[in-house]
Amino acid sequence: METVPNADVAPAPAGRLTGREWRTAVELATSALALRVVDSWPRGDEHPVMVLPGFMAGPDSTLFLRRTLRRLGYRTHDWGLGRNLGVRPGLEDAMLDKLMELYDRYGTPVSLIGWSAGGIYARELARRAPDAVRMVITLGSPFRGHPSSTRAWRFYKFMNRHDLTHQLTSPEKRAEREQPLQVPTTCIYSRKDGIVAWECCMSLPAERTENIEVDATHLGYGHHLTTLKVIADRLATHPDQWRPYAAAPPASDGGLPHAATG
C-alpha cells in the first residue's frame, strides 16, 4: 500500500517556488489554446459538478475550469457563496444546503471539486452527506498537517480572528480531517506548488482513494492542462467502476505530459 510523507513536519514552500507562481498565466494561456485536445478527452454524462474556490478566491477563479467541464458534458456549478474568506459560523450548513439543492434538482449524486481550502470544505461535505456525493477531487488542498505549512496561514489567521479558527486547527480536528472518505477521492498535488506544502495535500491510503502528482502552480491548478485531463478522466469514471488513474500512452494524449500517481 502507498506510503505518504509525514505532513506534520512539512515546511511551507520555499520562496523561490512562491515567486514562480506567476507561471499560472502561462498555464492558462496554454490551456486556452488547447481546446482541440480537450475535445478528445472522455465525454461527461451530464451529472452535476460543484466547484469550490480557494481561500480569498471567488467564482471568477474557477470559471475556466467550470467552462471546460461544461464543454465536456457536465452540469457545472459554482459553490454560490461568493468569495471564500475562510470558515465562518454557518458556512458548513450553507454549503450543505447548496449540495442538497443540486442533489435534489438532478436526482443524482454531485461530484465535488475543491481548490486549495475549497478541497477541505469538499471533503467535509462528503463526510456529512456521502449519499449525495459521487466523488471528491481536491486541487492542492492542505487537509493534512498544520495550516502553518502554507504561505497563506498568517493572512488566514488575520482574516479569521475568531474561536472557530482555533477549534478547527486543534490536533483533534486535524486528525479527523485527514481520515479518508467513503466516496471515491482523488487528491491532486504538485511539488512545484508555491503556496501549500505538497505533503499536506496527499491522502492517507484507503480503498478508492488516490494521490496524483502534476507540475502545476498552486494558482494554476484549475487551468493547468494535465490537471484538467486528470479531472476529466476521473469525472468520466463511474464510482462502481472506479480504478486508479493511469495516464494514457503518448500516442493518444496529444503530447501532454503525464501525471504521476503517488
DONUMI-933832 format. One record per residue (C-alpha): residue number from 1; residue in three letters; z, y, x. Coordinates in nm, 2 decimals. Each point is the difference from the previous one (the first is absolute). Layout:
<atoms>
{NUM ALA {Z Y X}} ...
</atoms>
This chain:
<atoms>
{1 MET {0.00 0.00 0.00}} {2 GLU {-0.07 0.35 0.11}} {3 THR {0.25 0.18 0.22}} {4 VAL {0.04 0.38 -0.06}} {5 PRO {0.16 0.25 0.24}} {6 ASN {0.35 0.14 -0.04}} {7 ALA {-0.05 0.31 -0.20}} {8 ASP {0.36 0.12 0.03}} {9 VAL {-0.06 0.11 0.36}} {10 ALA {-0.35 0.13 -0.04}} {11 PRO {-0.05 0.35 0.15}} {12 ALA {-0.20 0.27 -0.18}} {13 PRO {-0.36 0.02 0.12}} {14 ALA {-0.06 0.17 0.33}} {15 GLY {-0.11 0.37 0.00}} {16 ARG {-0.34 -0.10 0.13}} {17 LEU {-0.07 -0.21 -0.31}} {18 THR {0.13 0.27 -0.23}} {19 GLY {-0.23 0.25 0.17}} {20 ARG {-0.30 -0.23 -0.07}} {21 GLU {0.05 0.01 -0.38}} {22 TRP {-0.29 0.25 -0.01}} {23 ARG {-0.23 -0.31 0.02}} {24 THR {0.06 -0.03 -0.38}} {25 ALA {-0.29 0.24 -0.04}} {26 VAL {-0.23 -0.23 0.19}} {27 GLU {0.12 -0.30 -0.20}} {28 LEU {-0.08 0.19 -0.33}} {29 ALA {-0.35 0.11 0.12}} {30 THR {-0.08 -0.36 0.12}} {31 SER {0.09 -0.15 -0.33}} {32 ALA {-0.18 0.27 -0.21}} {33 LEU {-0.32 -0.09 0.19}} {34 ALA {0.04 -0.37 -0.06}} {35 LEU {-0.04 -0.04 -0.37}} {36 ARG {-0.28 -0.25 0.06}} {37 VAL {0.24 -0.22 0.18}} {38 VAL {0.27 0.04 -0.28}} {39 ASP {-0.25 -0.11 -0.26}} {40 SER {-0.04 -0.34 0.18}} {41 TRP {0.37 -0.07 -0.04}} {42 PRO {0.15 -0.23 -0.27}} {43 ARG {-0.02 0.15 -0.35}} {44 GLY {0.30 0.07 -0.21}} {45 ASP {0.09 -0.15 -0.34}} {46 GLU {0.10 0.33 -0.16}} {47 HIS {0.37 -0.07 0.02}} {48 PRO {0.22 0.31 0.04}} {49 VAL {0.12 0.13 0.33}} {50 MET {0.26 0.26 0.05}} {51 VAL {0.01 0.19 0.33}} {52 LEU {0.33 0.16 0.12}} {53 PRO {-0.02 0.28 0.26}} {54 GLY {0.21 0.05 0.31}} {55 PHE {0.28 0.25 0.06}} {56 MET {-0.11 0.36 -0.06}} {57 ALA {-0.34 -0.12 -0.12}} {58 GLY {-0.15 0.01 -0.34}} {59 PRO {-0.30 -0.11 -0.21}} {60 ASP {-0.25 0.17 0.24}} {61 SER {0.11 -0.22 0.29}} {62 THR {-0.10 -0.32 -0.18}} {63 LEU {-0.31 0.13 -0.17}} {64 PHE {-0.25 -0.16 0.24}} {65 LEU {0.17 -0.34 -0.02}} {66 ARG {0.01 0.01 -0.38}} {67 ARG {-0.37 0.10 -0.02}} {68 THR {-0.10 -0.28 0.23}} {69 LEU {0.19 -0.25 -0.20}} {70 ARG {-0.15 0.13 -0.32}} {71 ARG {-0.34 -0.04 0.16}} {72 LEU {0.08 -0.36 0.06}} {73 GLY {0.10 -0.06 -0.36}} {74 TYR {0.37 0.07 -0.04}} {75 ARG {0.18 0.22 -0.25}} {76 THR {0.18 0.22 0.24}} {77 HIS {0.29 0.24 -0.07}} {78 ASP {0.21 0.25 0.18}} {79 TRP {0.38 -0.05 -0.04}} {80 GLY {0.00 0.30 -0.23}} {81 LEU {0.31 0.17 0.16}} {82 GLY {-0.16 0.27 0.21}} {83 ARG {0.11 0.05 0.36}} {84 ASN {0.23 -0.26 0.15}} {85 LEU {0.31 0.20 0.10}} {86 GLY {0.22 -0.30 0.06}} {87 VAL {0.24 -0.20 -0.22}} {88 ARG {0.15 0.21 -0.28}} {89 PRO {0.23 -0.11 -0.29}} {90 GLY {-0.22 -0.14 -0.27}} {91 LEU {-0.30 -0.06 0.23}} {92 GLU {0.01 -0.38 -0.01}} {93 ASP {0.02 0.00 -0.38}} {94 ALA {-0.30 0.24 -0.02}} {95 MET {-0.20 -0.23 0.22}} {96 LEU {0.09 -0.30 -0.20}} {97 ASP {-0.10 0.18 -0.32}} {98 LYS {-0.34 0.07 0.16}} {99 LEU {-0.04 -0.36 0.11}} {100 MET {0.09 -0.14 -0.34}} {101 GLU {-0.23 0.25 -0.18}} {102 LEU {-0.29 -0.14 0.21}} {103 TYR {0.11 -0.36 -0.05}} {104 ASP {0.01 0.05 -0.38}} {105 ARG {-0.32 0.20 -0.01}} {106 TYR {-0.21 -0.26 0.18}} {107 GLY {0.19 -0.31 -0.09}} {108 THR {0.00 -0.13 0.35}} {109 PRO {0.22 0.03 0.31}} {110 VAL {-0.06 0.31 0.22}} {111 SER {-0.07 0.00 0.37}} {112 LEU {0.21 0.25 0.20}} {113 ILE {-0.12 0.17 0.32}} {114 GLY {0.26 0.21 0.17}} {115 TRP {-0.07 0.23 0.30}} {116 SER {0.30 0.05 0.23}} {117 ALA {0.30 0.08 -0.22}} {118 GLY {-0.21 -0.08 -0.30}} {119 GLY {-0.01 -0.36 0.12}} {120 ILE {0.38 -0.02 0.00}} {121 TYR {-0.01 0.12 -0.36}} {122 ALA {-0.27 -0.26 -0.09}} {123 ARG {0.21 -0.28 0.14}} {124 GLU {0.30 0.10 -0.20}} {125 LEU {-0.21 0.03 -0.32}} {126 ALA {-0.12 -0.36 0.06}} {127 ARG {0.36 -0.10 0.04}} {128 ARG {0.10 0.15 -0.33}} {129 ALA {-0.30 -0.11 -0.20}} {130 PRO {-0.17 -0.29 0.18}} {131 ASP {-0.18 -0.12 -0.32}} {132 ALA {-0.18 0.34 -0.03}} {133 VAL {-0.12 0.00 0.37}} {134 ARG {-0.30 -0.20 0.12}} {135 MET {0.05 0.07 0.37}} {136 VAL {0.14 0.26 0.24}} {137 ILE {-0.19 0.15 0.29}} {138 THR {0.19 0.23 0.24}} {139 LEU {-0.16 0.24 0.25}} {140 GLY {0.22 0.09 0.29}} {141 SER {0.31 -0.03 -0.22}} {142 PRO {0.34 -0.01 0.19}} {143 PHE {0.19 -0.23 -0.23}} {144 ARG {0.19 -0.17 0.29}} {145 GLY {0.22 0.16 0.27}} {146 HIS {0.15 0.34 -0.01}} {147 PRO {-0.18 0.31 -0.13}} {148 SER {0.07 0.18 0.33}} {149 SER {-0.29 -0.22 0.14}} {150 THR {-0.24 0.25 -0.17}} {151 ARG {-0.10 0.34 0.12}} {152 ALA {0.06 0.13 -0.35}} {153 TRP {0.37 -0.10 -0.03}} {154 ARG {0.15 0.34 0.09}} {155 PHE {-0.22 0.18 -0.25}} {156 TYR {0.07 -0.26 -0.26}} {157 LYS {0.37 0.05 0.04}} {158 PHE {-0.04 0.38 -0.03}} {159 MET {-0.20 -0.04 -0.32}} {160 ASN {0.23 -0.26 -0.15}} {161 ARG {0.36 0.12 0.06}} {162 HIS {0.17 -0.20 -0.27}} {163 ASP {0.22 -0.31 -0.02}} {164 LEU {-0.29 -0.21 -0.11}} {165 THR {-0.16 0.02 0.35}} {166 HIS {0.32 -0.12 0.16}} {167 GLN {0.03 -0.29 -0.25}} {168 LEU {-0.36 -0.11 0.05}} {169 THR {0.03 0.00 0.38}} {170 SER {0.32 -0.21 0.01}} {171 PRO {-0.01 -0.33 0.19}} {172 GLU {0.03 -0.18 -0.34}} {173 LYS {-0.29 0.17 -0.16}} {174 ARG {-0.22 -0.03 0.31}} {175 ALA {0.07 -0.38 0.00}} {176 GLU {-0.10 -0.02 -0.37}} {177 ARG {-0.33 0.19 0.06}} {178 GLU {-0.11 -0.22 0.28}} {179 GLN {0.01 -0.32 -0.21}} {180 PRO {-0.34 -0.14 -0.08}} {181 LEU {-0.14 0.03 -0.35}} {182 GLN {-0.09 -0.26 -0.27}} {183 VAL {-0.35 0.13 -0.04}} {184 PRO {-0.28 -0.02 0.26}} {185 THR {0.06 0.26 0.26}} {186 THR {-0.22 0.14 0.28}} {187 CYS {0.16 0.23 0.26}} {188 ILE {-0.25 0.20 0.20}} {189 TYR {0.12 0.16 0.32}} {190 SER {-0.14 0.16 0.31}} {191 ARG {0.13 0.03 0.36}} {192 LYS {-0.19 0.33 0.01}} {193 ASP {0.22 0.14 -0.28}} {194 GLY {0.13 0.34 0.12}} {195 ILE {0.26 0.05 -0.27}} {196 VAL {0.17 -0.33 -0.08}} {197 ALA {0.11 -0.28 0.24}} {198 TRP {-0.24 -0.29 -0.07}} {199 GLU {0.28 -0.26 0.03}} {200 CYS {0.16 0.15 -0.31}} {201 CYS {-0.32 -0.07 -0.20}} {202 MET {0.00 -0.38 0.04}} {203 SER {0.15 -0.23 -0.26}} {204 LEU {0.23 -0.29 0.07}} {205 PRO {-0.19 -0.33 -0.03}} {206 ALA {-0.04 -0.13 -0.36}} {207 GLU {-0.24 -0.19 -0.22}} {208 ARG {-0.29 0.21 -0.11}} {209 THR {0.10 0.28 0.24}} {210 GLU {-0.20 0.12 0.30}} {211 ASN {0.00 0.27 0.26}} {212 ILE {-0.34 0.13 0.11}} {213 GLU {-0.06 0.23 0.30}} {214 VAL {-0.27 0.27 0.00}} {215 ASP {-0.06 0.29 0.23}} {216 ALA {0.04 0.29 -0.24}} {217 THR {0.20 0.32 0.04}} {218 HIS {0.29 0.04 -0.24}} {219 LEU {-0.17 0.28 -0.19}} {220 GLY {-0.33 -0.19 -0.01}} {221 TYR {0.10 -0.34 -0.15}} {222 GLY {-0.15 0.09 -0.34}} {223 HIS {-0.34 0.08 0.14}} {224 HIS {-0.02 -0.22 0.30}} {225 LEU {-0.30 -0.23 -0.03}} {226 THR {0.16 -0.32 0.12}} {227 THR {0.31 0.06 -0.21}} {228 LEU {-0.21 0.06 -0.31}} {229 LYS {-0.18 -0.33 0.07}} {230 VAL {0.32 -0.19 0.01}} {231 ILE {0.12 0.17 -0.32}} {232 ALA {-0.33 -0.09 -0.18}} {233 ASP {0.03 -0.36 0.11}} {234 ARG {0.37 -0.03 -0.11}} {235 LEU {-0.06 0.16 -0.34}} {236 ALA {-0.29 -0.23 -0.07}} {237 THR {0.22 -0.31 0.07}} {238 HIS {0.16 -0.13 -0.32}} {239 PRO {0.37 -0.07 0.05}} {240 ASP {-0.04 -0.36 -0.10}} {241 GLN {-0.26 -0.04 0.28}} {242 TRP {0.19 0.21 0.26}} {243 ARG {-0.05 -0.09 0.37}} {244 PRO {0.06 0.20 0.32}} {245 TYR {-0.26 0.25 0.09}} {246 ALA {-0.28 -0.11 0.23}} {247 ALA {-0.24 0.26 0.13}} {248 ALA {-0.37 -0.08 -0.06}} {249 PRO {-0.22 -0.11 0.30}} {250 PRO {-0.18 0.28 0.18}} {251 ALA {-0.34 -0.09 -0.16}} {252 SER {0.12 0.08 -0.35}} {253 ASP {0.23 0.29 0.04}} {254 GLY {-0.24 0.28 0.08}} {255 GLY {0.13 0.03 0.36}} {256 LEU {0.35 0.10 -0.11}} {257 PRO {0.29 -0.07 0.24}} {258 HIS {0.22 -0.28 -0.12}} {259 ALA {0.35 0.02 -0.13}} {260 ALA {0.25 -0.22 0.18}} {261 THR {0.24 -0.21 -0.19}} {262 GLY {0.35 0.02 0.13}} 
</atoms>
